[in-house]
């Protein structure tokens, strides 16, 4: 593949700085119409075309929701060249934003009128553009499980990249659609249940390349034979958690995008850039309860995808002045745009054949035009009458696109893994509750049993004592009564004998005899009465004894009832044990069913991801064979999916163990696998925890293979994007190893990887002194011997990062004294390359000079080194307004610089 002329800098707008003057106005949103005709309804009853695939979670017969492609027109303000050359001519277009119309002048007397969904004047702000063009796609489609597309089309130099990809680091009001869309998505993002992943690609010379992994430069397009969906399994997908990481990815991607200098645009895009944002959101399933266990309906996962397409500008060769390789790039761009125009024409005319296979661009945009995505198109035009033909062609493209009808379909599927996790938690909770209740039940039975035994023992003891006391008492009373009766009986017998003797001796006194006879009878009656009383008392005692016996019987019955209750509780405990065994069997069955469902879901997802690719062999032997003999790119879906499969099947530890293999080929390919894994943020922590960082540094120390050095340095550069990993790299002597590798390497790609790793470390405020003491700055300066633009760009980026951290530390008062960069001799190289032809080098050097000049103690050294004149030039001639402003503010705020300018009689 041919090498392009140069690379675009991160987030730099391709037009002249005049475009930054865009201001904000308010305009209403209405439906668009064709040329001079009423607008068709935005939601028609029937669709002109509909896509064949159905959503994963919905019915295959569901026709979806119709939605027309919405088109907005944005006018770029005149640049300096147009202000000078077209001063005597009227603009070729006249905007009527309140009527949603624009007029394209044929001549001074005649013009054509066109209607669109929205007209954005040269004063419209970036916020207004986003709210009109992209916000409905993000909020009404992507966040609700639909696919959405935002695309910019127009002539080169009309502001497409400014509209879509502007980062707005210096002025947040200038943020483009990509940045603002991600902000809205993150506002409605739940880290516990939702995931967001990003891919950033470019279509260059009919080859799909990964902007996040430049080594992945030939990604294949895979189509599902059943649904017709298009996917890129070989593209890098990086999970996003916050806006800062997304901005870093955009900067990384923009640094790798191809650009060239033409007559129409100093930084003209030579490739179509495609940003894909995959959003997965969970929808909670319903819950129902049964007598045994709760059952869950599987939660639904909605998958939305936002595709932002920054098309390369169409251009005429005679106007752009392209030649050589740039001419070949222009031909490829025009061919792909022509194929896209043919597809739009066929869809607008409801043709039976749409030539989507004529270009990879049309295959990638198959879902956006005539498919299932909600699509918004913004066409950018310029006001110059010299380019009226290109402006008219752009307007007609937008008019035809307004006729295309899409059928929006929601993308849903069941989340069996989440259901499995929830059921596992519920099962664990049920088991714990059951065990806790069983333990409490057994403790209660034991307590009741002990209490019953104690009560029975106490009752038996009380009964025995009371019975013995009553027996002794009644026995004593009985003996005393018998004794008294015997004494009285003996007394009566004696009296009766004496009275009988008297009756026999004295017959003459009758009265005395009657008295003698009556008196014994009365005494006998008294004795009988006493005997009766004793009998009553004995009966009462017997009744009391019987009562005590009844109480004893009641206690025995209570004891029997307690024993029966204990036996009943013992039976209940046995029933509970049987119920527990039954529950455990049901739990085992549910777990097996869940594992089967999870396995089937994983198998289905793997088959969809492979899209027809062969099964990978398992185990470490499979990894060894694939590491020794990697399959060709054209025979599989891409290295990334294969590496991910191996990572799941073999495990990270076994992959890392191959880094110490005796076979040099195995080590080379193993370190490539680790480097690819390190490119994804989700794998970096696992690699570091498993000792991958230590192994990579060991390879730099022990290996003499240039390829291993290059790939290992690239992997370390990816790991060095994380602040925690940066400290670990420094703690393990990583900067010395990188410096030694850079000093011994001759290959430009190896030097670029090493310089990139050191540049990432230069951006850490905490490591400034240690990095300098271990030779990091001198290592960067030593690599400029290569003179390769990519290496110089990384060196310039590292110096700019270091200078920025020093400037921040000086402003915070944590650093005093002269800059470490100046002490290590970096100033001459900085001054020498301050006006470098490569924009990526020049931009970083200009920023480094501005940051160094902000600290007054550096002023004298910068004056003696010639940096003052470069600062003056930057403040006047720099193409970026933010850097010009920073240089001007730095010069005017420094007494030393102002005094030198006055001495040299330079008006400033």
C-alpha positions in Angstrom: 0.0 0.0 0.0 1.3 3.4 -0.9 2.1 5.8 1.9 0.1 9.0 2.0 1.7 12.4 1.9 1.1 13.2 5.6 -1.2 12.6 8.6 -3.9 14.8 10.0 -3.4 16.2 13.5 -5.8 15.3 16.3 -9.1 17.0 15.8 -7.8 19.7 13.4 -10.4 21.2 11.0 -9.5 20.8 7.4 -10.7 24.3 6.4 -9.1 27.6 7.0 -9.5 29.1 10.5 -12.3 31.3 9.2 -14.7 28.5 9.8 -14.3 28.9 13.5 -16.3 32.1 13.3 -19.6 30.2 13.0 -22.2 31.8 15.3 -25.5 30.5 16.6 -29.0 31.5 15.4 -32.4 29.9 16.1 -34.4 28.3 13.4 -37.5 26.0 13.6 -37.6 22.4 12.4 -40.1 21.5 9.7 -40.6 18.8 7.1 -38.6 19.1 3.8 -39.8 19.0 0.3 -38.5 18.3 -3.2 -37.6 21.2 -5.5 -40.4 23.7 -5.5 -42.9 21.1 -4.3 -44.7 20.5 -0.9 -42.8 18.2 1.5 -43.8 14.6 1.8 -44.9 13.4 5.2 -42.1 12.4 7.5 -43.9 9.2 8.6 -45.8 7.8 5.5 -48.2 4.9 5.8 -46.3 2.7 3.3 -42.6 2.4 2.7 -41.0 2.6 -0.7 -38.4 0.0 0.4 -37.9 -2.1 3.5 -35.0 -4.2 4.6 -35.1 -8.0 4.8 -33.7 -8.6 8.3 -35.9 -8.6 11.3 -34.8 -7.6 14.8 -33.3 -10.3 17.0 -35.8 -9.8 19.8 -38.9 -9.2 17.7 -41.0 -11.0 15.2 -39.5 -11.7 11.8 -42.8 -10.6 10.2 -42.7 -7.2 11.9 -42.4 -4.6 9.1 -40.9 -2.0 11.5 -41.6 1.7 11.7 -41.2 3.8 8.5 -38.8 6.8 8.6 -37.6 9.0 5.8 -34.0 10.1 5.5 -33.8 13.6 6.9 -31.5 16.1 5.1 -30.0 19.4 6.4 -27.9 21.9 4.4 -25.0 23.8 6.1 -23.3 26.8 4.4 -19.6 27.4 5.1 -18.5 31.0 5.5 -16.1 32.5 3.0 -12.5 31.9 3.6 -9.7 34.5 3.1 -9.0 33.3 -0.5 -12.7 33.6 -1.4 -13.0 37.0 0.2 -10.2 38.3 -2.0 -11.0 36.5 -5.3 -14.8 36.7 -5.2 -15.2 40.2 -3.9 -16.8 41.4 -7.1 -19.1 38.5 -7.5 -22.3 37.5 -5.6 -22.5 34.2 -3.7 -24.0 31.4 -5.7 -26.5 30.5 -3.0 -29.1 32.4 -1.1 -30.5 30.9 2.2 -34.0 31.3 3.5 -33.8 29.4 6.8 -37.2 30.5 8.0 -38.8 28.8 4.9 -36.4 25.8 4.9 -35.3 26.9 1.4 -32.2 27.9 -0.5 -31.8 29.5 -3.9 -29.0 28.4 -6.3 -28.3 31.2 -8.7 -27.9 30.3 -12.4 -27.0 33.9 -13.3 -27.9 37.4 -12.1 -31.5 37.0 -13.2 -32.5 33.3 -12.7 -32.2 30.9 -9.8 -33.5 27.5 -8.7 -35.2 27.0 -5.4 -34.9 23.8 -3.2 -36.5 22.8 0.1 -34.8 20.7 2.8 -35.6 19.6 6.4 -33.3 22.3 7.8 -31.2 25.2 6.4 -28.2 26.1 8.6 -26.5 29.4 7.7 -22.9 30.2 8.0 -23.7 31.6 11.5 -25.2 28.5 12.9 -23.4 27.1 16.0 -22.2 23.6 16.5 -24.8 23.1 19.2 -27.6 24.1 16.8 -26.3 21.7 14.2 -26.2 18.8 16.6 -29.7 19.5 18.0 -31.2 19.6 14.5 -29.2 16.8 12.8 -28.0 14.2 15.3 -29.8 14.6 18.6 -33.1 13.0 17.3 -31.1 10.0 16.0 -29.3 9.6 19.4 -32.3 10.1 21.7 -35.1 8.6 19.7 -33.2 5.6 18.1 -29.8 4.6 19.5 -30.8 4.8 23.2 -34.1 2.9 22.4 -32.5 0.0 20.7 -32.6 1.2 17.0 -29.7 1.8 14.7 -28.9 5.4 13.7 -26.7 7.0 11.1 -25.4 10.6 10.9 -23.4 11.3 7.7 -21.8 14.4 6.1 -21.5 14.8 2.3 -20.1 17.7 0.3 -17.2 19.1 -1.7 -13.8 19.1 -0.2 -13.1 22.0 2.1 -16.7 22.7 3.0 -16.6 21.8 6.7 -17.6 18.1 7.0 -14.9 17.1 9.5 -15.4 20.3 11.4 -19.1 19.5 11.7 -18.7 15.9 12.8 -15.2 15.4 14.3 -14.2 18.7 16.0 -13.0 17.9 19.5 -13.4 21.4 21.0 -10.5 21.0 23.4 -9.7 24.8 23.3 -13.3 26.0 22.9 -16.1 23.7 24.1 -18.6 25.5 21.9 -16.8 24.1 18.8 -17.4 20.4 19.8 -18.6 18.4 16.9 -21.4 15.8 16.5 -19.2 12.9 17.6 -18.3 14.4 21.0 -21.8 15.8 21.7 -23.5 12.5 20.8 -21.3 10.6 23.2 -22.0 13.1 26.0 -25.8 12.5 25.5 -25.3 8.7 25.5 -23.2 8.8 28.7 -25.9 10.9 30.4 -28.4 8.0 30.1 -25.7 5.3 30.8 -25.9 2.9 33.8 -22.5 1.3 34.4 -24.0 -1.7 36.2 -26.3 -2.9 33.4 -25.3 -1.0 30.2 -22.2 -1.2 28.0 -20.8 1.2 25.4 -18.1 0.2 22.9 -16.5 2.2 20.1 -14.9 1.3 16.8 -13.1 3.9 14.6 -12.3 3.0 11.0 -11.3 4.5 7.7 -12.0 3.4 4.1 -8.9 4.3 2.2 -8.3 3.2 -1.4 -11.2 0.6 -1.0 -9.4 -0.9 2.0 -11.0 -0.8 5.5 -8.4 0.1 8.1 -8.6 0.3 11.9 -7.7 3.8 13.2 -7.4 2.5 16.8 -4.9 -0.3 15.6 -3.0 0.8 12.5 -1.5 -2.7 12.1 -5.0 -4.0 11.3 -5.2 -2.5 7.8 -7.3 -4.9 5.9 -10.6 -5.6 7.7 -13.1 -7.8 5.9 -16.9 -7.1 5.6 -19.1 -10.1 6.6 -22.7 -10.4 5.6 -25.2 -12.6 7.4 -26.7 -14.9 4.7 -30.1 -15.1 6.5 -30.7 -11.5 7.6 -28.3 -9.5 5.3 -26.8 -7.6 8.2 -23.3 -6.3 7.7 -20.6 -6.6 10.4 -16.9 -6.0 10.8 -15.7 -8.8 13.2 -12.0 -7.8 12.7 -12.5 -4.2 13.9 -11.2 -3.2 17.3 -14.0 -2.5 19.9 -13.0 -0.6 23.0 -15.4 -0.3 25.9 -16.1 3.3 27.0 -16.9 4.4 30.6 -16.4 8.1 30.5 -16.0 11.0 28.1 -12.3 11.4 28.7 -11.5 7.9 27.4 -13.7 8.6 24.3 -11.8 11.8 23.6 -8.5 9.9 23.9 -9.7 7.4 21.3 -10.8 10.2 18.9 -7.4 11.8 19.2 -5.7 8.4 18.5 -7.9 7.8 15.5 -7.5 11.3 14.0 -3.7 10.9 14.3 -3.8 7.9 12.0 -6.2 9.2 9.4 -4.8 10.1 6.0 -4.8 13.7 4.8 -3.1 15.7 2.0 -2.5 19.3 1.0 -4.5 20.3 -2.1 -5.3 23.6 -3.8 -8.8 23.4 -2.3 -7.9 22.4 1.3 -4.6 22.4 3.1 -5.6 19.2 5.1 -7.9 17.4 2.8 -9.2 14.0 4.0 -8.1 11.2 1.8 -10.3 8.6 3.4 -13.9 8.1 4.6 -13.9 8.0 8.4 -16.5 5.8 10.1 -17.2 5.9 13.9 -19.3 3.1 15.3 -20.8 3.3 18.8 -22.4 0.1 20.0 -24.9 0.6 23.0 -26.3 -2.3 24.9 -29.0 -1.5 27.5 -30.8 -3.9 29.8 -34.6 -4.0 30.2 -35.7 -5.8 33.4 -37.8 -8.9 33.0 -41.0 -9.7 34.9 -41.0 -11.8 38.1 -43.6 -14.5 39.1 -43.8 -16.5 42.2 -44.6 -20.2 42.7 -45.0 -22.2 45.9 -41.5 -23.6 45.5 -39.2 -21.0 43.9 -39.4 -17.7 42.1 -39.1 -17.8 38.3 -37.7 -15.0 36.3 -38.4 -14.0 32.7 -35.0 -13.4 31.0 -34.1 -9.7 30.9 -34.1 -8.1 27.5 -31.0 -6.4 26.1 -31.6 -3.7 23.5 -28.7 -3.1 21.1 -28.5 0.2 19.4 -25.7 1.3 17.0 -24.7 4.8 16.1 -22.7 5.2 12.9 -21.1 8.6 12.2 -19.7 8.8 8.7 -17.3 11.6 7.6 -17.1 11.2 3.9 -14.0 12.4 2.1 -14.9 15.4 -0.1 -15.7 15.1 -3.8 -13.2 17.1 -5.9 -12.4 17.9 -9.5 -8.9 17.1 -10.5 -8.4 20.3 -12.4 -9.4 22.4 -9.4 -7.6 20.4 -6.6 -4.4 20.0 -8.6 -3.9 16.4 -7.4 -1.1 14.5 -9.0 0.8 11.3 -8.4 -0.4 9.3 -5.4 -2.8 12.1 -4.4 -4.4 11.7 -7.8 -5.0 8.0 -7.2 -6.5 8.8 -3.9 -8.9 11.3 -5.5 -10.0 8.8 -8.1 -10.8 6.2 -5.4 -12.8 8.8 -3.4 -14.8 9.9 -6.5 -15.5 6.3 -7.5 -16.9 5.4 -4.0 -19.0 8.6 -3.9 -20.2 7.8 -7.4 -21.3 4.3 -6.3 -23.1 5.9 -3.3 -24.9 8.3 -5.6 -26.1 5.4 -7.8 -27.5 3.6 -4.8 -29.3 6.7 -3.7 -30.8 7.2 -7.2 -32.0 3.6 -7.3 -33.6 3.9 -3.9 -35.2 7.2 -4.7 -36.7 5.8 -7.9 -37.8 2.6 -6.2 -35.7 0.6 -8.6 -35.8 -3.2 -8.3 -32.0 -3.4 -8.3 -29.8 -1.3 -5.9 -26.0 -1.7 -6.8 -24.8 -1.9 -3.2 -21.9 -4.2 -4.1 -20.2 -1.7 -6.4 -18.2 -0.3 -3.5 -17.2 -1.2 0.1 -18.7 2.2 1.1 -22.1 1.3 -0.1 -21.9 -2.1 1.5 -21.1 -0.5 4.9 -24.0 2.0 4.5 -26.5 -0.7 3.4 -28.4 -0.3 6.6 -28.4 3.5 6.5 -30.1 3.9 3.1 -33.1 1.7 2.6 -32.3 -0.4 5.7 -33.4 -0.4 9.3 -31.6 2.7 10.7 -32.8 6.2 11.3 -30.6 8.3 9.1 -29.8 12.0 9.1 -27.7 13.5 6.3 -26.0 16.9 6.5 -24.7 18.3 3.1 -22.1 21.0 3.3 -21.7 23.6 0.6 -19.6 26.7 0.0 -20.7 30.2 -1.2 -18.1 30.7 -3.9 -19.6 31.0 -7.5 -16.4 29.4 -8.8 -17.7 26.0 -7.4 -21.3 26.4 -8.5 -21.2 23.0 -10.3 -20.0 21.1 -7.2 -22.5 23.0 -5.1 -25.4 22.1 -7.4 -24.3 18.4 -7.5 -24.2 18.3 -3.6 -27.7 19.9 -3.4 -29.1 17.3 -5.9 -27.6 14.5 -3.9 -29.4 15.7 -0.8 -32.7 16.1 -2.7 -32.5 12.5 -3.9 -31.6 11.3 -0.4 -34.8 12.8 0.9 -36.8 10.4 -1.1 -35.2 7.3 0.5 -37.4 5.5 3.0 -36.1 3.3 5.8 -37.9 0.8 8.0 -36.8 1.3 11.6 -36.6 -2.0 13.6 -35.7 -2.4 17.2 -32.8 -4.8 18.1 -33.6 -6.9 21.1 -32.4 -10.3 22.6 -32.7 -12.2 25.8 -29.9 -11.8 28.3 -29.5 -15.4 29.6 -26.2 -14.7 31.4 -27.8 -12.0 33.5 -30.8 -14.3 34.2 -28.4 -17.0 35.3 -26.5 -14.7 37.6 -29.8 -13.5 39.2 -31.1 -17.1 39.7 -27.8 -18.2 41.2 -28.1 -15.3 43.7 -31.7 -16.2 44.4 -30.8 -19.9 44.9 -28.0 -19.1 47.3 -30.4 -16.8 49.2 -33.0 -19.6 49.4 -30.5 -22.1 50.6 -29.2 -19.8 53.2 -32.7 -18.9 54.4 -33.6 -22.6 54.5 -30.5 -23.5 56.5 -31.1 -20.6 58.9 -34.8 -21.6 59.4 -33.9 -25.3 59.9 -31.2 -24.3 62.5 -33.8 -22.2 64.4 -36.4 -25.0 64.2 -34.0 -27.5 65.6 -33.0 -25.1 68.4 -36.6 -24.5 69.3 -37.4 -28.3 69.4 -34.4 -28.8 71.7 -35.5 -26.0 74.0 -39.1 -27.3 74.2 -37.8 -30.9 74.9 -35.5 -29.7 77.7 -38.3 -27.5 79.3 -40.8 -30.4 79.2 -38.3 -32.8 80.9 -37.6 -30.2 83.6 -41.3 -29.6 84.3 -42.1 -33.3 84.4 -39.2 -34.0 86.8 -40.2 -31.1 89.1 -43.9 -32.2 89.1 -43.0 -35.8 90.0 -40.7 -34.6 92.8 -43.4 -32.3 94.2 -46.1 -35.1 94.0 -44.0 -37.6 95.8 -43.2 -35.3 98.7 -46.7 -34.1 99.1 -48.1 -37.6 99.0 -45.7 -38.8 101.7 -46.5 -35.8 104.0 -50.3 -36.4 103.6 -49.9 -40.2 104.3 -47.9 -39.5 107.5 -50.3 -36.9 108.7 -53.4 -39.1 108.2 -51.7 -42.1 109.7 -50.8 -40.1 112.9 -54.4 -38.7 113.2 -55.8 -42.1 112.7 -53.7 -43.7 115.4 -54.5 -40.8 117.8 -58.2 -41.2 117.2 -58.1 -45.0 117.8 -56.2 -44.5 121.0 -58.7 -41.9 122.3 -61.6 -44.2 121.4 -60.0 -47.1 123.2 -59.5 -45.0 126.3 -63.0 -43.8 126.3 -64.3 -47.3 125.7 -62.4 -48.6 128.7 -63.7 -45.8 130.9 -67.3 -46.5 129.8 -66.8 -50.2 130.5 -65.6 -49.5 134.1 -68.5 -47.1 134.7 -71.0 -49.5 133.3 -69.7 -52.3 135.7 -69.9 -50.2 138.8 -73.4 -49.1 137.9 -74.6 -52.6 137.4 -73.3 -53.5 140.8 -75.2 -50.6 142.3 -78.5 -51.7 140.6 -78.2 -55.2 141.9 -77.5 -53.9 145.6 -80.1 -51.2 145.8 -83.4 -52.1 144.4 -85.4 -49.5 146.3 -84.3 -46.4 144.5 -85.9 -46.5 141.0 -85.0 -43.0 140.0 -81.4 -43.7 140.6 -81.6 -46.8 138.5 -83.2 -44.9 135.6 -80.5 -42.3 135.7 -77.8 -45.1 135.9 -79.4 -46.7 132.7 -79.8 -43.5 130.7 -76.3 -42.2 131.4 -74.4 -45.1 129.5 -76.7 -44.7 126.5 -75.9 -41.1 126.1 -72.2 -41.8 126.3 -72.5 -44.5 123.7 -74.3 -42.0 121.4 -71.4 -39.5 122.0 -68.9 -42.2 121.1 -70.8 -43.0 117.9 -70.9 -39.4 117.0 -67.2 -39.1 117.4 -66.7 -42.2 115.4 -68.8 -40.7 112.7 -66.7 -37.5 112.7 -63.6 -39.5 112.4 -65.1 -41.4 109.5 -66.0 -38.1 107.7 -62.5 -36.9 108.2 -61.1 -40.1 106.9 -63.3 -39.8 103.8 -62.1 -36.2 103.3 -58.5 -37.4 103.5 -59.2 -40.1 101.0 -60.8 -37.6 98.7 -57.8 -35.4 99.0 -55.6 -38.4 98.2 -57.7 -39.2 95.2 -57.4 -35.5 94.1 -53.6 -35.8 94.4 -53.7 -39.0 92.4 -55.8 -37.2 89.7 -53.2 -34.5 89.5 -50.5 -37.1 89.2 -52.5 -38.7 86.3 -52.8 -35.3 84.7 -49.1 -34.7 84.9 -48.5 -38.2 83.4 -50.9 -37.3 80.6 -49.1 -34.0 80.1 -45.9 -35.9 79.9 -47.4 -38.2 77.3 -48.7 -35.3 75.3 -45.2 -33.7 75.5 -43.7 -36.9 74.3 -46.2 -37.0 71.4 -45.5 -33.4 70.6 -41.7 -34.1 70.6 -42.4 -37.1 68.3 -44.6 -34.9 66.0 -41.8 -32.3 65.9 -39.3 -35.0 65.1 -41.5 -36.1 62.2 -41.8 -32.5 61.0 -38.0 -32.3 61.1 -37.8 -35.4 59.0 -40.3 -33.9 56.6 -38.2 -30.7 56.4 -35.1 -32.8 55.6 -37.0 -34.6 52.8 -38.3 -31.2 51.6 -34.7 -29.8 51.7 -33.5 -32.8 49.6 -36.3 -32.2 47.1 -35.4 -28.5 46.9 -31.7 -29.3 46.4 -32.7 -31.6 43.5 -34.8 -28.8 42.0 -32.0 -26.4 42.5 -29.6 -28.8 40.7 -32.0 -29.2 37.9 -32.5 -25.4 37.5 -28.7 -24.9 37.6 -28.3 -27.5 34.8 -31.0 -25.9 32.8 -29.5 -22.4 33.3 -26.1 -23.7 32.3 -27.6 -25.2 29.2 -29.4 -22.0 28.3 -26.2 -20.0 28.9 -24.2 -22.4 26.8 -26.8 -22.3 23.9 -26.8 -18.5 24.1 -23.0 -18.3 24.0 -22.9 -20.8 21.1 -25.5 -18.8 19.2 -23.6 -15.5 19.8 -20.3 -17.2 18.7 -21.9 -18.5 15.5 -23.2 -15.0 14.7 -19.8 -13.5 15.5 -17.9 -16.0 13.4 -20.4 -15.6 10.5 -19.3 -18.8 8.9 -15.7 -19.1 10.1 -14.3 -22.4 11.2 -14.1 -23.6 14.8 -10.9 -22.9 16.7 -9.0 -25.8 18.2 -8.9 -25.8 22.0 -6.1 -25.9 24.5 -2.5 -24.8 24.6 -1.6 -27.1 21.6 -4.1 -25.1 19.5 -2.6 -21.8 20.6 0.9 -23.1 19.7 -0.2 -24.2 16.2 -1.9 -20.9 15.5 1.0 -18.9 16.9 3.4 -20.8 14.7 1.2 -20.8 11.6 -1.2 -17.8 11.7 -4.0 -18.1 9.2 -4.1 -15.6 6.2 -6.2 -12.5 6.6 -8.6 -13.4 3.7 -9.5 -16.8 5.1 -11.0 -15.6 8.5 -13.0 -12.8 10.0 -9.9 -11.0 11.4 -7.1 -11.5 13.9 -9.1 -9.8 16.7 -11.9 -12.4 16.8 -9.4 -15.3 16.7 -7.3 -13.8 19.5 -10.5 -13.3 21.6 -11.5 -16.9 21.0 -8.0 -18.1 22.0 -8.1 -15.8 25.0 -11.4 -17.4 26.2 -10.4 -21.0 25.5 -6.7 -21.1 26.6 -6.5 -18.4 29.2 -4.2 -15.5 29.7 -1.6 -17.3 31.9 -0.9 -19.9 29.1 -0.6 -17.1 26.5 1.9 -15.3 28.7 3.8 -18.5 29.3 4.6 -18.6 25.6 6.6 -15.4 25.9 9.3 -17.5 27.5 9.2 -20.2 24.9 12.5 -21.4 23.3 11.1 -21.2 19.8 11.7 -17.6 18.5 8.7 -17.7 16.2 6.5 -18.7 19.0 7.7 -15.8 21.1 7.2 -13.4 18.2 3.6 -14.4 17.6 2.8 -14.7 21.3 3.9 -11.1 21.9 1.7 -10.1 19.0 -1.2 -11.8 20.7 -0.5 -9.9 23.9 -0.1 -6.6 22.1 -3.5 -7.1 20.4 -5.1 -7.9 23.8 -3.5 -4.8 25.3 -5.1 -2.6 22.7 -8.5 -3.2 24.5 -9.0 -1.3 27.8 -10.9 -4.2 29.3 -7.9 -6.5 29.0 -5.2 -4.2 30.3 -5.9 -4.7 34.0 -6.0 -8.5 33.5 -2.7 -8.4 31.6 -1.0 -6.4 34.3 -2.4 -8.5 37.2 -1.2 -11.7 35.4 2.4 -10.3 35.1 2.1 -9.4 31.4 3.8 -6.0 31.9 6.7 -7.7 33.7 7.0 -10.2 30.9 7.0 -7.5 28.2 9.7 -5.5 30.0 11.7 -8.7 30.3 11.5 -9.3 26.6 12.9 -5.8 26.0 15.8 -6.7 28.3 16.6 -10.2 27.1 15.5 -10.5 23.5 17.6 -9.3 20.6 14.8 -9.7 18.0 13.8 -6.4 16.4 10.3 -7.5 15.8 9.8 -8.5 19.4 11.1 -5.1 20.5 8.7 -3.3 18.1 5.6 -5.2 19.2 6.5 -5.3 22.9 7.1 -1.5 22.8 3.7 -1.1 21.1 1.9 -3.2 23.8 3.7 -1.1 26.6 2.6 2.1 24.8 -1.1 0.9 25.0 -0.7 -0.1 28.7 1.0 3.3 29.4 -2.3 5.1 28.5 -3.5 4.2 32.0 -2.1 6.3 34.9 -1.7 3.3 37.3 0.1 1.3 34.7 2.5 4.3 34.1 3.6 4.2 37.7 4.1 0.4 37.5 6.2 0.8 34.3 8.4 3.4 36.0 8.7 1.3 39.2 10.0 -1.7 37.2 12.6 0.3 35.3 10.6 0.6 32.1 12.0 4.0 31.1 15.6 2.7 31.1 14.6 -0.4 29.1 12.7 1.8 26.6 15.6 4.2 26.3 18.0 1.3 25.7 15.7 -0.2 23.1 15.4 3.2 21.3 19.2 3.7 21.4 19.8 0.3 19.7 16.9 0.3 17.2 17.2 1.4 13.6 13.7 0.4 12.3 11.5 3.5 12.2 8.4 1.5 13.3 10.3 0.3 16.4 11.4 3.8 17.2 7.8 5.1 16.7 6.5 2.6 19.2 9.2 3.3 21.8 8.7 7.1 21.3 4.9 6.7 21.7 5.4 4.8 25.0 7.7 7.5 26.4 5.4 10.2 25.2 2.5 8.7 27.1 4.7 8.6 30.3 5.6 12.3 29.7 2.0 13.2 30.3 2.0 12.1 34.0 2.7 15.0 36.4 3.9 12.7 39.2 6.7 11.1 37.1 8.4 14.2 35.7 11.6 14.2 37.8 12.0 10.4 37.8 11.4 10.2 34.0 14.1 12.9 33.4 16.5 11.3 35.9 16.3 7.9 34.2 17.0 9.5 30.8 13.6 9.7 29.2 14.1 13.2 27.7 17.6 12.3 26.3 16.1 9.1 24.8 13.5 11.1 23.0 16.0 13.5 21.6 18.3 10.6 20.6 15.5 9.1 18.4 15.3 12.2 16.2 18.3 10.8 14.3 15.8 8.6 12.4 14.2 11.7 10.8 11.1 9.7 9.9 8.0 11.9 10.2 6.1 9.4 12.4 9.0 9.1 14.8 9.4 12.9 14.9 5.7 13.3 15.5 5.8 11.0 18.6 9.0 12.8 19.9 7.2 16.2 19.5 4.1 14.9 21.3 6.2 13.7 24.2 8.0 17.0 24.5 4.7 18.9 24.3 3.2 16.6 27.1 6.3 17.2 29.2 6.2 21.0 28.7 2.5 21.1 29.5 3.0 19.2 32.8 5.9 21.6 33.7 3.8 24.6 32.9 0.9 23.3 35.0 3.3 22.6 37.9 4.8 26.1 37.7 1.4 27.7 37.8 0.4 25.6 40.8 3.6 26.6 42.6 4.9 23.0 42.9 7.9 23.6 40.6 10.5 26.3 40.5 13.6 26.9 38.4 14.5 26.4 34.8 12.7 23.8 32.6 14.1 20.3 32.6 13.7 20.3 28.8 16.1 23.3 28.4 18.5 21.7 30.9 18.6 18.5 28.8 19.2 20.5 25.6 15.9 20.1 23.9 15.4 23.8 23.0 17.6 23.8 19.8 15.7 20.9 18.3 12.4 22.5 19.3 13.3 25.8 17.6 14.6 24.0 14.5 11.3 22.1 14.0 8.9 24.8 15.0 8.1 25.5 11.4 8.2 21.8 10.2 6.2 21.0 7.1 4.4 18.1 8.8 1.4 19.5 10.6 1.5 16.9 13.4 5.1 17.8 14.3 4.5 21.5 13.9 1.4 21.6 16.1 3.1 19.8 19.0 6.3 21.9 18.8 4.2 25.1 18.7 2.3 24.0 21.8 5.6 23.1 23.5 7.1 26.5 22.8 4.0 28.3 24.2 4.1 26.1 27.4 7.8 26.8 28.0 7.3 30.5 27.5 4.6 30.7 30.2 7.3 30.3 32.9 9.3 33.6 33.2 12.5 31.8 34.3 12.8 30.2 30.8 12.5 33.6 28.9 16.2 34.5 28.8 17.2 31.0 27.5 14.5 31.1 24.9 15.6 34.5 23.7 19.2 33.4 23.4 18.1 30.2 21.6 16.0 32.0 19.0 12.7 30.9 20.3 11.4 34.5 20.6 11.1 34.9 16.8 9.3 31.6 16.6 6.8 32.7 19.2 6.2 35.9 17.3 5.7 34.0 14.1 3.3 31.6 15.8 1.2 34.5 17.2 0.8 35.9 13.7 0.9 33.0 11.2 -0.2 29.9 13.0 -3.2 28.2 11.2 -4.9 27.4 14.5 -6.5 30.2 16.3 -6.2 28.7 19.8 -2.4 28.4 19.5 -2.2 31.9 18.0 -4.1 33.3 21.0 -2.0 31.3 23.5 1.3 32.6 21.9 0.0 36.2 21.9 -1.1 36.0 25.5 2.3 34.5 26.5 4.3 37.2 24.8 2.2 40.1 26.2 2.3 38.7 29.7 6.1 38.3 29.9 8.1 41.4 30.9 11.3 39.8 29.6 9.9 39.1 26.1 8.3 42.6 25.9 11.6 44.3 26.9 13.5 42.3 24.2 10.9 43.2 21.6 11.2 46.9 22.5 15.0 46.6 22.4 14.8 45.2 18.9 12.3 47.9 17.9 9.7 45.2 17.0 6.1 46.6 17.3 3.9 44.1 19.0 
